[in-house]
Amino acid sequence: MEDLDRRLVGLLLADGRMSFTDLGRATGLSTSAVHQRVRRLEERGVITGYTATVSPEALSLPLTALISVTPFDPSAPDDVPERLRHIPEIEDCYSVAGDESYILKIRTSIPGALEDLLARIRTAANVSTRTTVVLSTPWEGRSSAAEAPAHD
């Protein structure tokens, strides 16, 4: 990715609502040139969408946990993500190397809701779980990857 495109992505990560005019001011490009570059970044799948960042506490979801899942039958088809996709409390699903197969990031309201969620995950995907409850979040959602130097 070109440095200018990387800069545009970094600016949009910081403020996804930034106008093409403001992006042009920040990069020295015309508004139409910014529009074309951003459209190409979207077409190439570099920019995959724009979202609002919402406080989990404001949505009454103060409890965050990381749930490691391991299939009971390692020879079974690896369809855990598909089996869990319908569960709205699961925010992220990471395929990982190590003892577990996946790590799920979840948000829920209270410990009792977490207990219910664990039962639903185990049943839906036929897995064992290991849960780590997050005590606090000094920061999350860093977007420094766009600012990192290119490794071509």
Secondary structure, 3 states (H helix, E strand, C coil): CCHHHHHHHHHHHHCCCCCHHHHHHHHCCCHHHHHHHHHHHHHCCCCCCCCCCCCCHHHCCCEEEEEEEEECCCCCCCCHHHHHCCCCCEEEEEECCCCCCEEEEEEECCHHHHHHHHHHHHHHHCEEEEEEECCCCCCCCCCHHHCCCCCC
